[in-house]
């Protein structure tokens, strides 16, 4: 049989790099691919001495060739934060469309099982709460977030088309807010922004009145959920996230308490089409994968805070 081989795109990103670690731990040969537009080699430099790991510096929107067999392909290449996809909107659309098409073609040629990283963003600013996989979403296709939301919706559509038309073995994970070590401090999302501001002694910026909600899943729980979905026989989309919902204002207060700083919360205007509620319904993940998050927000935040303190040399 030989050693199983997996290609992970977006390997130098936050979730991608943790996936590389997990597959190496599971005894796989891992090929990481990234064009480093938003990822960082710092996230995977500890893997360069590992003989079961190799890295391709490549943009998946161009033709993708990997020699040898591939048992699995995980497509995680994409800007994932508003700051990134508002800065590089066309690349965001291309990695979701052309990139996914290229990798599906590779999976078909290699007869690989193929998993895409979709997102809770496909639900847009939801009218249904919490969000189940059957909900079709409420997305503004021409709004500023449309470049990301529609790229991910297209990813799901073309992946499902390859599954039904070509009989390709596919999986779709819908990822809800995830946090932990290797997140970028400046990626525009609430959690790293709040921690960064607290460490630097700045006021904490909350958009809108802070009543919008998010549900934060620790990276280790997320990786476990993705791994279980890949190894399952289930081909429809599955929500992976933590259903423990909190308002952004409460969350800012938690960060101030955690960091022991005495910042004030300052309020700014809510960005266009910012979702007001975000909470996954994880009934399917529980039933089909036997998965639910294990790490509490208090525990996960402490690990994340310690990581950022180290990064910032505080």
C-alpha positions in Angstrom: 0.0 0.0 0.0 2.8 2.5 0.9 2.5 5.7 2.7 -0.7 7.8 2.0 0.0 11.1 0.3 -2.0 14.3 0.8 -1.9 17.7 -1.0 -2.9 20.7 1.2 -3.3 24.0 -0.5 -3.1 27.2 1.6 -0.6 25.2 3.6 1.2 28.3 5.0 -2.1 29.7 6.3 -3.6 29.5 9.7 -5.8 26.4 9.3 -3.7 24.9 6.5 -0.5 24.8 8.6 -2.3 23.1 11.5 -3.7 20.5 8.9 -0.1 19.8 7.8 0.9 19.1 11.4 -2.1 16.8 11.9 -1.5 14.7 8.7 2.2 14.3 9.5 1.3 13.2 13.0 -1.1 10.7 11.4 1.8 9.2 9.3 1.0 10.8 5.9 3.4 12.2 3.4 2.3 15.9 3.1 2.7 18.1 0.1 2.0 21.7 1.1 1.2 24.3 -1.6 0.9 28.1 -1.1 1.7 31.3 -3.1 2.2 33.2 0.3 -0.2 36.0 -0.7 -1.7 35.8 2.8 0.1 32.8 4.3 3.5 32.8 6.0 6.4 30.4 5.9 6.8 31.0 9.6 3.7 28.8 10.1 5.4 25.7 8.5 9.2 26.3 8.9 9.2 23.7 11.7 8.2 21.2 9.0 11.0 21.8 6.5 13.4 19.3 8.3 10.7 16.6 8.3 11.3 14.1 5.5 7.6 13.4 5.1 6.9 17.1 4.1 7.6 19.0 0.9 6.6 22.5 0.0 5.5 23.9 -3.5 5.5 27.6 -3.9 2.7 27.8 -6.4 -0.5 29.8 -7.2 -3.3 27.3 -7.7 -5.1 29.6 -10.1 -2.5 28.4 -12.6 -2.2 24.8 -13.8 -1.4 22.5 -10.9 0.9 19.5 -11.4 2.1 17.2 -8.6 4.1 14.1 -9.5 3.1 10.7 -8.0 -0.1 9.5 -6.5 -2.3 11.6 -4.3 -4.8 9.9 -1.9 -6.3 13.2 -0.7 -6.5 16.8 -1.8 -7.6 19.5 0.7 -8.2 22.9 -0.8 -7.7 25.6 1.8 -6.1 28.3 -0.4 -8.0 31.5 -0.1 -7.8 34.9 1.6 -10.2 34.4 4.6 -10.5 37.7 6.3 -12.3 40.9 5.2 -9.0 42.9 5.2 -7.5 40.4 2.7 -10.4 39.8 0.4 -11.3 43.5 0.2 -7.6 44.2 -0.7 -7.3 41.4 -3.3 -10.9 40.9 -4.5 -10.1 39.4 -7.9 -7.5 36.9 -6.6 -10.1 35.9 -4.0 -12.7 35.1 -6.8 -10.0 33.4 -8.9 -8.7 31.1 -6.1 -12.3 30.0 -5.4 -13.2 29.4 -9.1 -10.1 28.7 -11.2 -8.2 27.3 -8.3 -11.0 24.9 -7.3 -11.4 23.9 -11.0 -7.7 23.2 -11.4 -7.6 21.1 -8.2 -10.8 19.2 -9.1 -9.1 18.3 -12.4 -6.0 17.1 -10.5 -8.2 15.0 -8.1 -10.0 13.4 -11.1 -6.7 12.5 -12.8 -5.2 11.1 -9.5 -8.5 9.6 -8.3 -8.0 11.5 -5.0 -10.6 12.2 -2.4 -11.2 15.9 -2.5 -12.2 18.2 0.4 -12.9 22.0 0.1 -12.9 24.6 2.8 -16.2 26.4 2.5 -17.3 28.9 5.1 -20.2 30.1 7.2 -20.0 33.2 5.0 -22.1 31.3 2.4 -25.0 32.0 4.7 -24.4 35.7 4.4 -26.3 37.9 6.9 -28.6 35.0 7.9 -32.4 35.2 8.3 -32.3 31.7 9.9 -30.7 31.2 13.3 -28.7 29.0 14.1 -27.6 28.1 10.6 -28.3 24.6 9.4 -26.7 23.1 6.3 -30.1 23.2 4.6 -30.3 27.0 4.8 -29.5 28.6 1.4 -28.2 31.9 2.8 -28.8 35.6 2.3 -25.8 37.0 0.3 -25.4 40.3 -1.5 -23.5 39.1 -4.7 -22.3 42.6 -5.6 -21.6 43.9 -2.1 -18.0 44.2 -0.8 -18.1 40.7 0.8 -19.6 39.2 -2.3 -16.2 38.4 -3.7 -15.5 36.0 -0.9 -19.1 34.7 -0.3 -19.8 34.0 -4.0 -16.3 32.4 -4.5 -17.1 29.9 -1.8 -20.6 29.3 -3.0 -19.2 28.6 -6.5 -16.6 26.2 -4.9 -19.4 24.2 -3.4 -21.4 24.2 -6.7 -18.5 23.0 -8.9 -17.3 20.5 -6.3 -20.8 19.0 -6.2 -21.0 19.0 -10.0 -17.7 17.0 -10.1 -19.2 14.7 -7.6 -22.4 14.0 -9.4 -21.1 14.2 -13.0 -17.7 12.7 -12.7 -18.3 10.5 -9.6 -15.5 12.2 -7.8 -15.2 11.5 -4.1 -15.8 14.9 -2.5 -16.3 16.5 1.0 -17.4 20.0 1.9 -16.7 21.6 5.3 -18.4 24.8 6.2 -16.0 26.5 8.6 -17.3 28.9 11.3 -15.1 31.5 13.1 -11.9 29.7 14.2 -9.1 31.1 16.4 -5.8 30.0 17.9 -2.0 30.2 17.5 -0.8 31.2 14.0 -3.7 33.6 13.4 -2.4 36.9 12.0 -2.8 39.8 14.4 -3.7 42.2 11.6 -6.2 40.1 9.7 -9.1 42.4 10.5 -11.1 39.9 12.5 -12.4 40.6 16.0 -10.3 38.1 18.0 -6.8 38.9 16.9 -7.6 42.6 16.6 -8.9 42.8 20.2 -6.0 40.8 21.6 -3.5 43.0 19.6 -5.1 46.2 20.8 -5.1 45.0 24.4 -1.4 43.9 24.4 -0.5 47.3 22.8 -2.5 49.2 25.4 -4.9 50.7 22.8 -8.7 51.1 23.1 -10.7 48.2 21.8 -12.6 48.9 18.6 -16.0 47.4 18.3 -18.0 47.9 15.1 -21.7 48.8 15.3 -23.1 48.6 18.8 -21.5 45.3 19.6 -24.8 43.4 19.6 -23.8 41.3 16.6 -22.9 37.7 17.6 -20.1 35.3 16.7 -19.3 31.7 17.8 -15.6 31.0 18.2 -14.1 27.5 17.7 -10.5 26.7 18.8 -8.2 25.5 16.1 -7.6 22.0 17.6 -11.3 21.3 17.6 -11.6 22.6 14.1 -8.8 20.3 12.8 -10.4 17.3 14.5 -13.7 18.0 12.8 -12.1 18.5 9.3 -10.1 15.3 9.7 -13.2 13.3 10.7 -15.2 14.6 7.8 -12.5 13.7 5.3 -12.4 10.2 6.7 -16.2 9.8 6.7 -18.4 8.7 3.9 -20.6 11.8 4.0 -20.6 13.9 0.8 -23.0 16.8 1.7 -21.8 20.0 3.4 -21.1 19.9 7.1 -20.9 22.8 9.6 -17.9 22.7 11.8 -17.8 25.3 14.5 -18.6 26.0 18.1 -22.2 26.8 18.9 -21.3 28.8 22.0 -22.6 32.2 20.8 -21.5 35.6 22.3 -22.0 39.2 21.4 -19.0 41.1 20.1 -19.3 43.6 23.1 -19.2 40.7 25.6 -16.3 39.3 23.8 -14.4 42.6 24.0 -15.0 42.6 27.7 -13.7 39.0 28.0 -10.5 40.0 26.3 -10.0 43.0 28.6 -10.5 40.7 31.6 -8.2 38.0 30.1 -5.4 40.5 29.4 -5.7 42.3 32.7 -5.6 45.6 30.9 -8.0 48.5 31.4 -8.8 49.5 27.8 -12.0 51.4 27.0 -14.3 50.0 24.3 -14.7 52.5 21.4 -17.5 52.1 18.8 -17.2 52.6 15.0 -19.6 52.2 12.2 -20.5 48.7 11.2 -19.1 47.6 7.8 -21.5 46.9 4.9 -23.2 43.5 4.9 -21.5 42.5 8.2 -23.5 39.5 9.5 -25.5 40.2 12.6 -25.6 36.7 13.9 -23.4 33.7 13.5 -24.0 30.4 15.2 -23.6 26.9 13.6 -26.1 24.2 14.0 -23.8 21.2 14.5 -26.4 18.5 14.7 -25.0 16.8 11.6 -21.4 16.9 12.8 -22.4 15.3 16.1 -24.5 12.6 14.5 -22.4 11.7 11.4 -18.9 12.4 12.7 -19.3 12.0 16.5 -17.7 15.4 16.7 -18.3 18.4 18.9 -15.9 21.1 20.3 -14.1 20.1 23.5 -12.0 23.3 24.3 -13.8 26.0 26.2 -13.4 29.6 25.1 -11.6 30.5 28.3 -9.0 27.8 27.8 -8.6 28.5 24.0 -8.3 32.3 24.6 -5.6 31.8 27.2 -3.5 29.7 24.7 -4.0 32.2 22.0 -3.2 35.2 24.2 0.1 33.5 25.3 1.0 32.9 21.7 0.4 36.5 20.7 2.3 37.8 23.7 5.3 35.7 22.6 5.0 36.9 19.0 4.9 40.5 20.2 7.7 39.9 22.6 5.7 41.1 25.6 
